[in-house]
Amino acid sequence: MEDFGIYAVFGVNGPPQRLLSPEGSCRVCVAVPPSVRQVVLFSSGPWGQRVCVNAELNDADRFPITIGKLTPYNKCLSWEQWEEETWTNSVTLDVTLEGGNLVKADWSKPEIMSVKEYTPKDITTTTGELENICPNGGVEKTTPLRKARGQSKRAQKLFSSGADATKIKGTANGAGEAQGIVGRMQSAARTKSRQVKTPTQTSPLVSPSGRWGQTLCPIDAQTAILIGGQGARMQFCKDPMWKLCTEDMSWVAAETLAEGPTPEARIGHTAVYDPDSRRIFVFGGSKNKKWFNDVHILDTRSWKWTMVEAQGKVPPLAYHSCSMFRGELFVLGGVFPCPNPEPDGCSDSLYIFDPNLSIWYQPIVTGNKLSPRSGHSACVMQQMKIYVFGGWDTPVCYNDMYMLDLGLMEFSAVKTSGKAPSPRSWHGSAVLSDTKFLIHGGYNGNNALTDAFVFDIDTNSWTEVTLPQLSLPRAGHSIVTMETDALFKEDGDVDMDAGSIGRNLLVFGGGDNERNFYSDLTTVAVEDLLAAV
């Protein structure tokens, strides 16, 4: 195995089988034997100029069950049947190589192969050779667009009714209450946003695909990192990591730029940046039936990922909040899995992660503790207080406000004045100034929302603001504030002559519960927002 190659192991007893080689096709489709319940894909040998290997595990109708990517720094993938609900029989593995000197670069026609089943009793039949035989009777199946099983002609919404919202928590392995339902929204173009249609494998992406449940994490005045998310048809994004440069509003695919083991595809995770150590901390989230309580760290100086072997106990959580305070991660609330047939539960606990000691601990917290919830927001104000708003614990959706005093470690309910936002979860939030933060959009159990509100911590008052840039319904989107000298015009083009550099609100992605996942990037001047209050 000295030359570069892509290999697969089918089942725990199967031998490694070569799928791609420098002299062969750049794309191959392999029929997975029905008895196989585990698949391991890995590379061997020097990568050279090769960029990545995209892998899809598809069902009998060529509908993706799960996806993954090999890179020079992440050289192994594994899947098990218990993790994927739709893995039954007639599964195929599609593998495509990008970059390097491709001998056979016809991406539209993959080489069709089949795997001989491994039978330990007869060693003569276990050579692991791949036959150039189509597993479907010699006719290659195309990849038609089709609705998910049990889905009506009209694309499913987040929840079709309030009654359905009460059922999701009782569904076994709900995976973050709504991941499976939100993921069924079909992607479509929308003229009012800068929606970018997801291209096929044959053309490289120039900007992120439409998604919800991702994180957008600023690391300096002009750079932010996009991580994770889920798009149409419950597919986890094949382009899970991007770097945004606000100097010209350009995107750069960043997954292959970083060394080390990248976090597994996920949704409902958090990513926060520590400016002192210049590291991004990614925690939790879920993927189908898998739940995560791992901590991944991206050092933005060396561009290297590491996974922390932490001490202490923290449950697997998704749709929680995570705030950085004095170099520690404050994780609050979220959804956690319960053994079947128990419904998934919501947490009201606070967990703190100390990166210096790599340890989780629970502080002693006093006061009026908030009720269990997920999909809420948390804003750190004046490096003294965390304001927690909204969220839900099925079937109850909240619009209450709680404040955690970081000096006293004391919770208190905040009595507010003015027109408050309606109950919601999966909304966006961002700090606008020392005394004000924004709440925008979200989901109320029936619809994605469009409204926006500013909260003033000095007066404990709400003010509704109306701006055309924030008029689209969005849930599961990302909002950050950054410095930029570029703004988007009404036609979607970038205006590089917008004026002097100023703080702007950046809104990315999310879904509208009406078949659309957004990949647009909308900017709003913070000055305009504050002037509207």
C-alpha positions, -999 to +999 in steps of 0.1 A: +000+000+000+029+024-007+010+042-036-019+064-029-052+046-027-087+047-011-097+015+007-128+002+023-135-025+049-170-040+047-180-057+080-158-064+110-142-095+094-137-081+059-103-074+044-093-040+031-104-036-006-090-010-029-116+014-044-095+042-060-060+042-073-038+068-092-043+049-124-080+042-120-113+062-121-118+092-099-153+080-090-166+046-080-199+032-069-198+000-047-227-022-037-225-030+000-233-066+008-267-070+026-250-088+056-226-059+062-235-036+091-202-016+093-182+002+067-148+018+072-133+040+045-096+051+047-067+064+026-032+051+024-001+066+009+009+102+001-019+125-010+002+148-032-020+174-048-052+156-041-077+177-021-103+154-007-125+123-012-162+127-009-182+097+002-219+090+002-237+060+017-270+058-004-301+036+000-318+016-027-332+047-044-298+065-043-311+087-015-282+097+007-282+081+041-251+098+054-221+116+039-184+121+048-151+134+036-115+122+037-088+148+036-050+147+040-056+154+077-087+133+083-079+099+067-106+076+080-144+074+081-166+048+097-204+041+097-225+016+116-261+006+107-274+014+142-265+051+137-286+055+105-323+049+105-326+044+067-298+019+064-315-014+053-305-034+023-293-025-012-270+002+002-243+016-021-211+035-013-203+064-038-167+076-035-153+106-055-117+119-056-111+157-060-078+172-070-045+158-083-038+143-117-070+125-125-066+099-152-103+093-158-121+125-149-156+117-162-174+126-130-208+119-144-202+082-150-188+064-119-172+030-122-197+005-109-183-022-087-196-049-063-180-065-033-178-103-028-192-111+006-166-123+031-171-159+043-143-169+067-150-206+062-137-205+026-106-184+023-104-190-015-135-168-019-122-139+001-097-123-021-116-090-019-115-085-056-139-059-070-158-069-101-168-044-128-204-055-126-234-033-120-251-044-088-285-035-103-286-058-133-262-039-155-283-006-155-269+022-135-296+040-116-298+078-118-303+100-087-339+112-089-353+137-066-379+121-044-397+128-012-387+111+020-406+081+032-440+090+046-438+125+033-467+141+015-465+159-018-462+191+000-429+194+018-431+188+055-427+218+078-409+221+111-442+210+127-474+209+107-496+218+137-493+224+174-505+189+181-476+174+161-452+194+183-464+174+213-456+141+196-420+148+187-407+145+222-422+111+225-406+098+193-378+074+200-344+088+193-358+122+185-322+136+181-326+171+194-364+172+192-367+185+156-336+175+136-355+149+116-384+172+109-366+204+101-343+184+077-372+174+055-377+210+042-369+209+005-343+234-008-356+259-033-345+293-047-360+324-032-358+356-051-359+378-019-326+364-006-292+356-020-300+319-022-272+299-039-283+267-055-262+238-043-242+226-073-236+190-082-203+173-075-189+183-109-184+220-099-167+233-069-187+254-044-179+291-042-201+297-011-218+275+015-248+254+006-281+262+022-284+250+058-298+255+093-284+246+128-248+257+119-225+280+138-208+312+126-179+322+148-159+354+144-122+350+151-111+386+143-124+418+130-127+406+094-129+367+096-155+343+107-156+304+106-188+285+096-191+250+110-217+222+104-254+224+097-280+204+079-296+210+045-324+196+024-337+160+027-321+155+061-286+157+045-257+169+066-238+194+046-210+181+024-193+214+028-192+216+066-166+243+071-160+277+055-140+308+062-157+342+056-136+373+048-156+404+054-132+427+035-147+415+002-175+392+016-158+362+001-160+326+012-132+300+012-139+263+018-118+256+049-122+219+058-091+209+039-071+239+053-069+226+089-049+196+101-060+170+126-093+152+131-122+174+122-155+172+142-180+147+128-209+163+109-235+176+133-263+200+141-274+219+172-237+223+184-221+254+196-188+271+186-172+299+207-140+318+202-115+326+230-095+357+219-068+352+244-058+317+233-071+323+197-089+290+197-125+279+187-142+255+210-169+232+194-191+213+218-220+189+216-247+186+189-264+156+173-264+136+141-294+113+135-292+089+164-258+100+176-254+126+204-222+143+212-206+156+244-171+160+229-150+191+228-130+199+196-106+228+195-094+246+164-062+266+170-066+295+145-028+302+146-017+268+135-050+257+119-050+224+137-079+205+152-075+186+185-101+166+204-100+170+242-100+141+265-118+159+293-123+148+329-156+153+347-191+146+335-213+164+310-242+148+292-246+147+254-264+179+246-278+197+215-295+230+210-279+243+242-262+277+247-225+282+252-209+314+264-172+322+269-164+340+302-129+344+315-115+316+293-142+291+304-172+277+286-206+281+302-230+255+288-266+259+297-298+239+289-302+219+258-317+185+248-303+152+260-312+116+249-332+093+272-334+055+269-363+042+248-392+046+251-386+077+272-388+110+253-357+131+250-354+155+279-344+192+283-318+204+307-319+233+332-283+227+344-252+248+340-219+230+331-186+248+330-155+236+310-121+247+321-097+244+290-066+248+311-074+217+332-095+200+306-122+193+332-160+198+334-176+209+366-210+222+379-209+254+399-232+261+429-259+284+415-285+301+436-315+322+429-346+317+407-335+290+383-349+289+348-371+260+336-356+233+314-353+243+278-335+241+244-332+263+214-328+294+236-303+323+233-277+335+257-259+369+255-230+379+277-234+416+286-207+438+300-186+407+310-208+405+341-241+389+332-256+363+308-291+370+296-311+339+285-342+343+264-369+319+250-364+283+240-388+255+245-394+222+262-420+204+241-449+214+239-442+246+258-425+275+240-411+304+261-406+341+258-393+347+293-360+363+303-335+352+329-302+367+340-272+349+355-250+372+375-215+358+368-200+374+400-226+360+424-235+329+403-272+338+409-301+334+386-330+359+386-361+363+364-361+396+345-393+417+346-395+434+313-415+463+298-426+471+263-438+447+236-419+415+241-412+389+214-437+361+211-427+326+224-400+311+202-369+289+199-341+286+174-340+323+170-309+344+163-293+368+188-264+392+188-249+419+211-253+453+196-237+475+224-228+474+260-265+477+270-284+463+240-289+430+222-310+418+193-335+389+190-346+379+155-368+353+139-371+318+153-398+291+154-430+291+174-441+255+169-460+263+137-442+289+117-408+305+112-408+341+123-397+374+108-398+400+135-369+416+154-366+431+188-339+450+208-336+446+245-321+473+267-305+459+300-305+494+316-343+498+314-352+461+310-374+471+280-381+456+246-384+476+214-396+461+181-376+472+151-385+469+114-359+467+087-363+453+052-331+433+055-346+413+084-380+407+067-376+370+057-388+343+081-358+324+095-352+298+121-319+280+130-299+308+114-267+325+126-263+362+136-229+379+144-216+414+146-184+422+128-165+451+113-168+455+075-167+481+048-189+462+024-227+460+024-251+442+002-273+461-022-309+453-027-301+433-059-277+411-038-245+425-052-217+436-028-213+474-024-176+479-018-180+517-017-205+516+012-183+541+032-160+538+062-155+506+081-182+501+107-199+474+128-224+454+109-249+427+117-243+396+095-272+371+091-265+337+075-286+307+066-315+291+084-348+278+071-383+292+066-404+261+071-416+265+035-392+243+015-363+268+017-329+266+033-309+298+030-273+302+020-275+340+018-255+365+038-274+396+048-258+427+064-274+454+085-255+484+099-256+482+137-259+520+136-292+517+117-305+491+142-298+513+172-312+543+154-345+524+150-349+519+187 
